[in-house]
Amino acid sequence: MKNKIKYLFSSVFLLFYTISCSQSKETIFIKKNKYQKVYILQDKNSKEYNLLIDFSNFNTNVKTSKLESLGINSKWLPLYKYNGKYYLYIPCDEINDRKYLIDDNNIQIQSSEVENYIINSIKKEQKNVFINYTESSSKENFSLKISPIDKSNGIYKFITTNNDFSYELIMLDINKYKNYDVIINECSIKAKEFEFDK
């Protein structure tokens, strides 16, 4: 009887220990106060991961054969570095969520809402893809250079130029999203976005 009780106690303890360890591996807090929680989530089946890959507010009824022939995917997520490692990110403010959907004729970019741009030309030179596009209402012209950083892991650099203005983003081919954990900036009031490595 004593052995059975001892075995039962050991089993229960082991079960609780396993559950607590698995939970700590799934959520790692970077910052936590009553207004803001910044944490690393590792559960690839969570609702947050499903939110990241949700393109339902984009027009997904598009042609991508020309793009695919150049070896470029159509759906992209921004990728960020923290402590030398790449992460996906869910910002405090949706305006900082920069998803891209590129097809043969248009580029759709999400910030506070999805903006649609008309593609004028797509070409590939060596490893880089160059896309010239126009904002439909203002007729402003932009150029986008897509360069592979780590193709096997889906990491690319997007360099957008408009006249003298230029900015860079590290972007991830959505097909590789499960290779990366996500940092979530959960805030009850508008708070500062998390600062990643430069």
Secondary structure, DSSP 8 states (H G I E B T S, - for coil): -HHHHHHHHHHHHHHHHHHHHHHHHHEEEEEE-SSEEEEEE--TTSHHHHHHT--TTS------HHHHHTT--SEEEE-EEETTEEEEEE-SSGGG---EEE-SSEEEEESSSEEEEEEEEEEEETTEEEEEEEETTT--EEEEEEEEEEGGGTEEEEEEEETTEEEEEEEEEGGGGGGS-EEEEEESS---------
